[in-house]
């Protein structure tokens, strides 16, 4: 789930959202707080770190459904996954399920064919001064 709005300032003297995102580690718990009185979006859901600092908002595409589930009494658990250039990504689960982080991507493979271990050219030597 995308967390957007990281470039906007927080109210009061709270640290900036990007700063707080940088402090989060994968798996840190997050709190989702509906903001039905938000003038920009009645379905807005703010995302807060476990330190109580706002990271941003759930993207509007997901917020409508998640706000509906919260109003219906479903429990929602969220954890921090990773920082991104637009904000961050969170993992969310419902009704007591535990959100899980995805497995890390495997390292890229080193090519074993088409590699010449003894090239025909060598760079110029660097002579000591």
Buried (B, 14 or more C-beta within 10 A) or exposed (E): BBBBBBEEEBEEEBBBBBEBBEBBEBEBEBBBEBBEEBEEBEBBBBBBBEEEBBBBBBBBEBBBEBBEBBEEEEEBBBBBBBBEEBBBBBBBBEEEEEBEEEEEEEEEEEEEEEEEEEEEEEEEEEEEE
